[in-house]
Every structure is written in C-alpha cells, then in structure tokens.
Amino acid sequence: MKILSSFFFLLLCEILFIFPGGIVFEILRSTLPTLDENAIYLIAFLFSALCLILCLKAFFPEIFSIIRDLLQVNKHSIYLLIALFLLSALLYSIIVVVGIKLELVGPKTSMIDDTGLVNVLLLSLAAFFCSVVEEIFFRGAVLSFFLQRLKPWISILFISIVFSLGHMQYTGIMLYISAFIFGVLSSILVIKTKTLYGAIGLHSGWNLSYSIYNLYFDLSIESIPNWGSTFELLEIGVLLIIFFSILICSRNQFFLKRVTEQIS
C-alpha cells in the first residue's frame, strides 16, 4: 500500500510538473514566435512550479510544510548554496579543460546565434530556475513523501531512477547514468543537510556550466554508439568523486560525534 500510494503521488506530481508548463510553452511559442525560446522555457517552467506548489498546499499540506522548512533561509543555507554552486562550476570547468587536453572537447566550428549577452543571461536564468524547480519537485516533494513511507535507501534509489528517466531528451546511456548518480548525490545532500539549498547549488552550478560551455564548445567530438559522448565519462568520474567525498565527510562527522559523546 505504501509503494502504491508513493507511485500515485509521483504520477500526480509528474502530471503537474509536465502538462501545465508544456501547454504554456506551446501557447507562447505559437502566439509569440519572436519571443526568445529560453524566455518561453523559463516562463513555462515557473508556471509548472506554481501549479505544483499550489496543489501541494491545497491537498498535501504536510509535504508543503516540509518543503517550506527545506527552503528556510539562513546563513548556513546561503553559504551551502554558494559553496556548492562554485564547487560544481569549478569542477565542470576543470573537466572541460581536461576534455580539451584529451581532444574530447573542441571549439564549435560554426558559432550559433545564441551567444549575445541577453540570450546568455536568459539561458543562465533558465538553467538556474530549472534546477530550483527540479530540486523542489524531486528532492522536496517526492523524496519527502517517499521517506515517510519507505526506507531511505529505497527512496533515494527510486527517486534517482525516476530523475534519470525523466530526462527523456538524452540519447546516450552514459547521460542517464550521470543523471542517476546526480540524483543519488542530491538526495543524500538534502537528507544530510536538511535543506534544499545544497542540492540547488550543486544542480544549478552544473546546469549553468554545461549550458554556457555548450554554447562555445563541442562536448561530443568522440562518441560511443548507444552510450554517448566520451566526455560524459569525465562527468561521471567527477560526480563519483563528489559522491564519495560526501560519504567520507558524513562518516567522519558521525565518528567525531561518537567520540565526543564518549569523552563527555
């Protein structure tokens, strides 16, 4: 029964997450063809988020209350947001440099038209708010609902699989693997820190870095059939490094807490 209720809650959230924004996107694209697509995407995404939040407040007040607590602003949460945003952006920049050295990444042969200041700004806003909305949806609403009914590790695995499969625009297996690892990583961050800001910082830094670098560089010079770009192996490697670093830090904190309790 717990699994069934979790499935129906996930389905409801998916419907609210996809359809309202999808309808707004198609309406704006057909009625305002000159409007920048990133601006349309941003508006549609924010509309979906609004529908989801209003539905949770009306029908799932307990989950809404948990999300509100996870979004409480304090110095710790702001520092966490900034630190993980910068860390994520820095690590992505490093793997791009490594990719260039290994000839897995190269400059685009034909520059696209979306590199103007306004377009880059809209792209950056879309990448940031996309990360915020996805974290509220996956690690805020759905993960909180699952944690009330299932074991933490089952909740984390299930959410991460759904998060990975939710990126249907991906064409290679390695992208789904990296999304799955990212889902596990973000879920652990939220559970350990009891705030969404760390996951938002990590997610937005990663998304923004990819979006900006993808304007100027070809990130898929070499690819493996059905698996995707070899550059994605570097992405997976960095995500695994972050994942194990968080696990080690968590274990060290637990160990120090036990030692302190024994001393006192």
Buried (B, 14 or more C-beta within 10 A) or exposed (E): EEEEEBEEBBEBBBEBBEEBBEEBBEEBBEEEEEEBBBBBBBBBBBBBBBBBBEBBBEEBEEBBEBBEEBBEEEEBBEEBBEBBBEBBBEBBBEBBEBBBEBEBBBEEEEEEEBEEEEBBEBBBBBBBBBBBBBBBBBBBBBBBBBBBBBEEEBBBBBBBBBBBEBBEEBEBEBBBBBBBBBBBBBBBBBBBBEBBBBBBBBBBBBBBBBBBBBBEBBBBBEBEEEBBBBBBBBBBEBBEEBBEEBEEEEEEEEEEEEEEEEEE
